[in-house]
Amino acid sequence: MGTQHLLWGNGRCPEQAVGILDSNPGSAAWITQCKSVLLSSVSLVVQLGSSRDSEGPQSPGWVIRKHAPASSALQDLFSVSWLNRSKVEKQLQVISVLQWVLSFLVLGVACSVILMYTFCTDCWLIAVLYFTWLVFDWNTPKKGGRRSQWVRNWAVWRYFRDYFPIQLVKTHNLLTTRNYIFGYHPHGIMGLGAFCNFSTEATEVSKKFPGIRPYLATLAGNFRMPVLREYLMSGGICPVNRDTIDYLLSKNGTGNAIIIVVGGAAESLSSRPGKNAVTLRSRKGFVKLALRHGADLVPTYSFGENEVYKQVIFEEGSWGRWVQKKFQKYIGFAPCIFHGRGLFSSDTWGLVPYSKPITTVVGEPITIPKLEHPTQQDIDLYHAMYMEALVKLFDKHKTSFGLPETEVLEVN
């Protein structure tokens, strides 16, 4: 009772009790006794204002209850709203998604500006060394980059996955003795499903397709940006150009799967909730590449990809659409005016996407023969087969993911 009185007598609050421990560096036995008293005799209940307790004196914001069970104390403490486990996890999910969105939008430009600024400071040598190394490393992205299993398995990607949530559905096995080109549809605003499923291990793509190495192809311009290029390559992301695809399908062995978001920037301009449309009829380059290398085509559809952002759609012939097409033609991407939810509230606007389920269904591979010089007739034949397989995949799974039986996939 002497130790207990020392700590809690005279109406001391928890801060005062801790202060006593800090200012009395007594024997180890005395400190052990104090810890025992703190754990077994007292519970702390956080309150928002001053309260009265019939068993002891009042202290603003705190009530000291003597001889309450320790388990009850912990229950009271962790019942505080800001310590609620589910709320903390939700905020971690929001932050994990936001960091990727900001990386996608501004990391490359920000790092370029910082690196140029570094040239004008006392740290100029760092910038010189990085640029020197960049010159020697310039062609690495064209050879598949430097994927890192450590980065692909970061815990942040599991929070990213659970925010929506995102899942990957396998319908058929893939042979490790073949190479593949996945056609990913639709693009959405940022292709979040494509990134999570194929550039991270959050949905266990390597376990679902053992022996298959996925490479998500994106704009080559991203790999001219310092630091961003390293970040992308670590996830197995590569440039979507002929040199890279030729290398991966001819000089990198078998078991390679290149994921191409076929609709590209044009498809992103029509992305909006409630619409299932793909830009595909005039997109035949990926079929020609598949024929030249004998790589099987795999139709892939992501249900919910268009639901996570709302976009301002400019009509054909408007000044807004004219600007978007000029960007698309000369730079390779089309700027979109879009919004999601805010960081702290789903009732406000911001860059965080809405938490809508995204389910990526990987269809049955279409066997493609190797034709060194495919004719236009060959390309048209297998392109038609691919479109038919994609529509069948959509129709087979649409009702399983919340769409009505009458929903039709619009192929433009």
C-alpha positions as CSV (number, residue, x, y, z in Angstrom):
1,M,0.0,0.0,0.0
2,G,3.0,2.4,0.5
3,T,3.9,2.3,-3.2
4,Q,0.3,2.6,-4.3
5,H,-0.2,5.6,-2.0
6,L,3.0,7.2,-3.3
7,L,1.8,6.9,-6.9
8,W,-1.9,7.7,-6.6
9,G,-2.4,9.3,-3.2
10,N,-3.4,12.9,-2.9
11,G,-5.3,12.8,-6.2
12,R,-2.3,12.7,-8.5
13,C,-3.0,12.3,-12.3
14,P,-1.1,9.8,-14.5
15,E,1.4,12.4,-15.7
16,Q,2.4,13.1,-12.1
17,A,2.7,9.4,-11.3
18,V,5.1,9.0,-14.3
19,G,7.0,12.0,-13.1
20,I,7.5,10.4,-9.7
21,L,8.9,7.3,-11.4
22,D,11.3,9.4,-13.4
23,S,12.6,11.4,-10.5
24,N,13.1,8.5,-8.0
25,P,15.8,6.3,-9.5
26,G,15.6,3.8,-6.7
27,S,16.4,0.1,-6.6
28,A,15.2,-2.2,-9.4
29,A,12.9,-3.9,-6.9
30,W,11.2,-0.6,-6.1
31,I,10.6,0.1,-9.8
32,T,9.3,-3.4,-10.4
33,Q,6.8,-3.0,-7.6
34,C,5.7,0.3,-9.1
35,K,5.1,-1.4,-12.4
36,S,3.1,-4.1,-10.8
37,V,0.9,-1.6,-9.1
38,L,0.3,0.3,-12.3
39,L,-0.7,-2.8,-14.2
40,S,-2.9,-4.5,-11.6
41,S,-4.4,-1.9,-9.4
42,V,-5.4,1.1,-11.5
43,S,-7.3,1.7,-14.7
44,L,-7.3,5.0,-16.7
45,V,-10.4,6.2,-18.4
46,V,-10.0,9.1,-20.9
47,Q,-12.8,11.6,-20.7
48,L,-13.4,14.8,-22.7
49,G,-14.1,17.1,-19.8
50,S,-13.9,17.3,-16.0
51,S,-15.7,14.6,-14.2
52,R,-16.3,13.6,-10.6
53,D,-15.5,10.2,-9.1
54,S,-17.0,9.1,-5.9
55,E,-13.9,7.0,-5.0
56,G,-11.2,9.6,-5.4
57,P,-10.4,13.2,-6.1
58,Q,-11.1,15.0,-9.4
59,S,-8.4,15.9,-12.0
60,P,-9.4,17.7,-15.2
61,G,-9.8,15.4,-18.1
62,W,-8.9,12.2,-16.1
63,V,-10.7,10.0,-13.6
64,I,-8.6,7.6,-11.4
65,R,-10.4,4.4,-10.4
66,K,-8.5,2.4,-7.9
67,H,-8.3,-1.4,-7.8
68,A,-10.1,-1.9,-11.2
69,P,-9.0,-4.9,-13.3
70,A,-6.2,-4.3,-15.8
71,S,-8.2,-5.8,-18.7
72,S,-11.0,-3.3,-18.1
73,A,-8.4,-0.5,-18.2
74,L,-7.2,-1.6,-21.6
75,Q,-10.7,-2.0,-22.9
76,D,-11.5,1.6,-21.8
77,L,-8.4,3.0,-23.3
78,F,-8.7,1.3,-26.7
79,S,-12.4,2.2,-26.9
80,V,-11.3,5.8,-27.6
81,S,-12.4,6.6,-31.2
82,W,-9.0,7.6,-32.4
83,L,-7.5,4.4,-31.2
84,N,-10.2,2.2,-32.8
85,R,-8.4,-0.5,-34.8
86,S,-10.8,-0.5,-37.8
87,K,-10.5,3.3,-38.1
88,V,-6.7,3.3,-37.9
89,E,-6.6,0.6,-40.6
90,K,-8.9,2.5,-42.9
91,Q,-6.7,5.6,-42.6
92,L,-3.7,3.5,-43.4
93,Q,-5.5,2.2,-46.5
94,V,-6.3,5.8,-47.6
95,I,-2.7,6.9,-47.1
96,S,-1.4,3.9,-49.0
97,V,-3.6,4.7,-52.0
98,L,-2.8,8.4,-51.8
99,Q,0.9,7.9,-51.9
100,W,0.6,5.9,-55.1
101,V,-1.7,8.5,-56.7
102,L,0.7,11.3,-55.8
103,S,3.6,9.2,-57.1
104,F,1.8,8.7,-60.4
105,L,0.9,12.3,-60.8
106,V,3.8,14.3,-59.5
107,L,6.8,12.2,-58.3
108,G,8.6,12.3,-61.7
109,V,8.3,16.1,-62.1
110,A,9.1,16.8,-58.5
111,C,12.2,14.7,-58.5
112,S,13.4,16.4,-61.8
113,V,13.0,19.8,-60.3
114,I,14.7,18.9,-57.1
115,L,17.6,17.3,-59.0
116,M,18.1,20.4,-61.2
117,Y,18.0,22.6,-58.1
118,T,20.6,20.4,-56.4
119,F,23.0,21.4,-59.2
120,C,22.9,24.9,-57.8
121,T,23.7,23.9,-54.3
122,D,26.7,22.6,-52.4
123,C,25.3,19.1,-53.0
124,W,25.9,19.4,-56.8
125,L,28.1,16.3,-56.7
126,I,25.2,14.1,-55.8
127,A,23.2,15.3,-58.9
128,V,26.3,14.8,-61.1
129,L,26.8,11.2,-59.9
130,Y,23.1,10.4,-60.4
131,F,23.0,11.8,-63.9
132,T,26.2,9.9,-64.8
133,W,24.8,6.7,-63.6
134,L,21.5,7.5,-65.4
135,V,23.4,7.7,-68.7
136,F,24.9,4.2,-68.2
137,D,21.6,2.8,-67.0
138,W,19.4,4.4,-69.7
139,N,18.5,1.2,-71.6
140,T,17.7,-0.9,-68.5
141,P,13.9,-0.3,-68.7
142,K,13.9,-1.6,-72.3
143,K,15.3,-4.9,-71.0
144,G,12.6,-5.5,-68.3
145,G,14.1,-3.3,-65.7
146,R,15.1,-4.3,-62.1
147,R,12.1,-5.9,-60.3
148,S,12.4,-6.2,-56.6
149,Q,10.5,-8.9,-54.8
150,W,11.0,-6.9,-51.6
151,V,9.2,-3.8,-53.0
152,R,6.5,-6.0,-54.6
153,N,5.8,-7.5,-51.2
154,W,5.6,-4.2,-49.2
155,A,2.8,-4.2,-46.6
156,V,1.6,-0.9,-48.1
157,W,0.3,-2.7,-51.1
158,R,-1.9,-4.9,-49.0
159,Y,-3.5,-1.8,-47.5
160,F,-3.8,-0.5,-51.0
161,R,-5.6,-3.7,-52.0
162,D,-8.0,-3.7,-49.1
163,Y,-9.0,-0.1,-49.5
164,F,-11.2,-0.8,-52.6
165,P,-10.9,-3.9,-52.3
166,I,-9.1,-5.4,-55.4
167,Q,-9.0,-9.0,-56.3
168,L,-7.5,-11.1,-59.1
169,V,-9.6,-14.0,-60.5
170,K,-7.9,-16.8,-62.4
171,T,-10.0,-18.8,-64.9
172,H,-7.3,-20.9,-66.6
173,N,-3.8,-22.1,-66.1
174,L,-0.9,-20.5,-68.0
175,L,2.0,-22.7,-69.3
176,T,5.5,-21.6,-68.3
177,T,6.7,-22.8,-71.7
178,R,4.8,-20.0,-73.5
179,N,4.9,-16.2,-73.5
180,Y,1.8,-14.1,-73.2
181,I,0.4,-10.6,-74.0
182,F,-2.5,-9.7,-71.6
183,G,-4.9,-7.1,-73.0
184,Y,-6.1,-5.2,-70.0
185,H,-9.5,-3.4,-70.2
186,P,-10.7,-0.8,-69.4
187,H,-8.0,1.8,-68.7
188,G,-9.9,3.8,-66.2
189,I,-8.3,7.0,-65.0
190,M,-5.1,5.4,-63.6
191,G,-5.3,1.7,-64.2
192,L,-5.3,1.0,-60.5
193,G,-6.4,-2.6,-60.8
194,A,-3.6,-3.3,-63.3
195,F,-1.0,-1.8,-61.0
196,C,-2.1,-3.6,-57.9
197,N,-2.6,-7.0,-59.5
198,F,0.5,-7.2,-61.7
199,S,3.1,-4.8,-60.2
200,T,2.7,-6.0,-56.6
201,E,2.1,-9.3,-54.9
202,A,-0.9,-8.0,-52.9
203,T,-3.3,-10.3,-54.8
204,E,-0.7,-13.1,-55.0
205,V,-0.3,-13.1,-58.8
206,S,2.9,-15.2,-58.6
207,K,1.1,-17.9,-56.6
208,K,-1.9,-17.9,-58.9
209,F,0.2,-18.1,-62.0
210,P,3.4,-19.9,-60.8
211,G,6.4,-19.5,-63.1
212,I,4.9,-16.5,-64.9
213,R,6.7,-13.1,-64.7
214,P,4.2,-10.2,-65.2
215,Y,5.4,-7.0,-66.8
216,L,3.0,-4.1,-66.8
217,A,3.7,-1.8,-69.7
218,T,3.2,1.9,-69.4
219,L,4.3,5.2,-71.1
220,A,8.0,5.3,-72.0
221,G,8.1,8.9,-70.9
222,N,7.8,7.8,-67.3
223,F,11.3,6.2,-67.5
224,R,12.9,9.5,-68.4
225,M,12.0,10.8,-65.0
226,P,14.6,10.5,-62.3
227,V,13.7,8.4,-59.2
228,L,10.3,7.6,-60.7
229,R,11.9,5.2,-63.2
230,E,13.5,3.3,-60.3
231,Y,10.2,3.1,-58.4
232,L,8.4,1.8,-61.5
233,M,11.1,-0.7,-62.4
234,S,11.1,-2.2,-58.9
235,G,7.5,-3.3,-59.4
236,G,8.2,-4.9,-62.8
237,I,6.8,-2.0,-64.9
238,C,8.4,-1.5,-68.3
239,P,7.9,0.9,-71.3
240,V,5.2,0.1,-73.7
241,N,7.2,0.3,-76.9
242,R,8.3,-2.2,-79.6
243,D,11.9,-2.5,-78.5
244,T,10.9,-3.5,-74.9
245,I,8.3,-6.0,-76.0
246,D,10.5,-7.5,-78.7
247,Y,13.2,-8.0,-76.1
248,L,11.0,-9.6,-73.5
249,L,9.3,-12.0,-75.9
250,S,12.4,-13.1,-77.8
251,K,15.5,-12.7,-75.5
252,N,14.1,-13.2,-72.0
253,G,13.2,-16.9,-72.2
254,T,9.6,-18.1,-71.6
255,G,7.0,-17.5,-68.9
256,N,6.8,-13.8,-69.6
257,A,3.5,-12.0,-69.5
258,I,3.3,-8.4,-70.8
259,I,0.2,-6.5,-69.6
260,I,-0.8,-3.9,-72.1
261,V,-3.6,-1.5,-71.3
262,V,-4.8,-1.6,-74.9
263,G,-7.3,1.4,-74.9
264,G,-4.6,3.8,-73.6
265,A,-5.2,7.5,-73.2
266,A,-8.2,7.5,-75.6
267,E,-10.0,5.0,-73.5
268,S,-9.3,7.0,-70.3
269,L,-11.2,10.0,-71.7
270,S,-14.5,8.1,-71.7
271,S,-14.0,6.6,-68.3
272,R,-16.8,7.3,-65.9
273,P,-18.9,5.4,-63.4
274,G,-21.6,3.1,-64.8
275,K,-20.0,2.8,-68.2
276,N,-18.4,-0.4,-69.6
277,A,-16.7,0.6,-72.8
278,V,-13.4,-0.3,-74.4
279,T,-11.4,1.2,-77.2
280,L,-10.3,-1.8,-79.3
281,R,-11.6,-2.0,-82.9
282,S,-8.7,0.0,-84.3
283,R,-6.1,-1.2,-81.8
284,K,-4.3,-4.1,-83.7
285,G,-0.6,-3.4,-82.9
286,F,-0.6,-5.8,-79.9
287,V,-2.0,-8.6,-82.1
288,K,0.8,-8.0,-84.7
289,L,3.4,-8.3,-82.0
290,A,1.8,-11.5,-80.6
291,L,1.9,-13.0,-84.1
292,R,5.6,-12.1,-84.7
293,H,6.7,-13.7,-81.5
294,G,4.1,-16.5,-81.2
295,A,2.9,-15.1,-77.8
296,D,-0.6,-16.1,-76.7
297,L,-3.2,-13.4,-76.2
298,V,-5.0,-13.3,-72.9
299,P,-8.2,-11.1,-72.6
300,T,-8.5,-9.5,-69.2
301,Y,-11.3,-7.4,-67.9
302,S,-11.4,-5.3,-64.7
303,F,-14.9,-4.9,-63.3
304,G,-15.2,-1.7,-61.3
305,E,-12.1,0.1,-62.8
306,N,-14.3,2.9,-64.1
307,E,-16.1,3.3,-60.8
308,V,-13.4,4.8,-58.6
309,Y,-13.1,8.3,-60.1
310,K,-15.6,10.8,-61.5
311,Q,-14.5,12.7,-64.6
312,V,-15.6,15.8,-66.5
313,I,-16.4,14.4,-70.0
314,F,-15.9,16.9,-72.8
315,E,-18.1,16.4,-75.9
316,E,-16.5,15.8,-79.3
317,G,-15.8,19.2,-81.0
318,S,-15.5,21.1,-77.7
319,W,-12.3,23.1,-76.8
320,G,-11.7,20.7,-73.9
321,R,-11.7,17.6,-76.1
322,W,-9.4,19.4,-78.6
323,V,-6.8,20.1,-75.9
324,Q,-7.0,16.5,-74.7
325,K,-6.4,15.1,-78.2
326,K,-3.5,17.5,-78.8
327,F,-1.8,16.3,-75.6
328,Q,-2.6,12.7,-76.6
329,K,-1.0,13.1,-80.0
330,Y,2.2,15.0,-79.1
331,I,2.9,13.9,-75.5
332,G,1.3,10.5,-75.3
333,F,-1.2,11.0,-72.6
334,A,-4.5,13.0,-72.3
335,P,-5.0,15.2,-69.3
336,C,-8.3,14.4,-67.5
337,I,-10.3,16.6,-65.1
338,F,-11.4,14.1,-62.4
339,H,-11.9,13.8,-58.7
340,G,-12.4,11.3,-56.0
341,R,-13.0,11.7,-52.3
342,G,-11.1,13.8,-49.7
343,L,-8.3,12.5,-47.4
344,F,-10.4,12.6,-44.3
345,S,-14.0,12.4,-45.5
346,S,-15.8,10.6,-48.3
347,D,-18.2,13.6,-48.5
348,T,-15.5,16.0,-49.8
349,W,-13.6,16.1,-53.1
350,G,-10.0,15.1,-53.5
351,L,-7.5,12.9,-55.2
352,V,-8.2,9.7,-53.2
353,P,-10.3,7.3,-55.4
354,Y,-13.6,6.1,-54.1
355,S,-13.5,2.7,-52.4
356,K,-15.4,0.7,-55.0
357,P,-14.5,-3.0,-55.6
358,I,-12.2,-3.8,-58.5
359,T,-12.2,-7.4,-59.7
360,T,-9.7,-8.3,-62.5
361,V,-10.7,-11.5,-64.4
362,V,-8.0,-13.1,-66.4
363,G,-9.5,-15.1,-69.3
364,E,-8.6,-18.1,-71.4
365,P,-5.4,-17.7,-73.5
366,I,-5.8,-17.6,-77.3
367,T,-3.1,-19.7,-78.9
368,I,-1.2,-17.6,-81.5
369,P,1.1,-19.1,-84.2
370,K,4.5,-17.5,-84.8
371,L,4.5,-15.7,-88.1
372,E,7.6,-13.7,-88.8
373,H,5.8,-11.5,-91.4
374,P,2.0,-11.6,-90.6
375,T,-0.3,-10.3,-93.2
376,Q,-3.1,-7.9,-92.6
377,Q,-5.5,-10.7,-93.0
378,D,-3.8,-12.7,-90.3
379,I,-3.9,-9.7,-88.0
380,D,-7.6,-9.1,-88.6
381,L,-8.4,-12.7,-88.0
382,Y,-6.8,-13.0,-84.6
383,H,-7.9,-9.5,-83.6
384,A,-11.6,-10.6,-84.3
385,M,-11.0,-13.7,-82.2
386,Y,-9.6,-11.6,-79.4
387,M,-12.6,-9.2,-79.4
388,E,-15.0,-12.1,-79.4
389,A,-13.2,-13.7,-76.4
390,L,-13.2,-10.4,-74.5
391,V,-17.0,-9.9,-75.0
392,K,-17.6,-13.6,-73.9
393,L,-15.5,-13.0,-70.8
394,F,-17.4,-9.9,-69.9
395,D,-20.8,-11.6,-70.4
396,K,-19.8,-14.7,-68.4
397,H,-18.8,-12.8,-65.3
398,K,-20.8,-9.6,-65.3
399,T,-23.6,-10.8,-63.1
400,S,-21.1,-12.1,-60.5
401,F,-19.8,-8.6,-59.9
402,G,-23.0,-6.5,-59.6
403,L,-23.9,-5.9,-63.3
404,P,-27.4,-6.8,-64.7
405,E,-27.8,-9.5,-67.2
406,T,-28.8,-6.9,-69.8
407,E,-25.5,-5.0,-69.5
408,V,-23.6,-4.9,-72.8
409,L,-19.9,-4.2,-73.3
410,E,-19.4,-1.4,-75.7
411,V,-16.5,-2.0,-78.1
412,N,-15.3,1.2,-79.9
